Amino acid sequence: MLQYVDGRNTEDIDLIMAVPRLSSCPNYTSRLVTLILLEAGFSDLRVDVLLTSNPLFDEVRKRYTAMQRFVEQDILCATVEGLILLKLYALPSLYRQGNFTRVGLYEKRCGHITARA
């Protein structure tokens, strides 16, 4: 998100991964939230793992990614279109939970992303 929206800080990192790849990640703790979401942690960093068993997450991983430079390393990241798909996917769940503060943030972020694209 930081690549596309200035000043946007985050409290976690979202990764899209297949379950078998998790074994290659050392020193993490995790808890299965749903069949498509795993909450993990590396030291004090919170990580949400979006599992590729969800067709949308897998599609974003396959078609809506690009290499981005962070500090001194290239990292495969979601494109603007991929981020919008992920945020729109999350909205119905936030509405059902009555989490309208986050709904507003997600809708605002999608607007900022599309304005810059």
Secondary structure, DSSP 8 states (H G I E B T S, - for coil): -TTTSTT---SEEEEEE-GGGGGGS-S-EEEEEETTEEEEEETTEEEEEEETTSHHHHHHHHHSEEEEEETTEEEEEE-HHHHHHHHHHHHHHHHHHT-HHHHHHHHHHHHHHHHH-
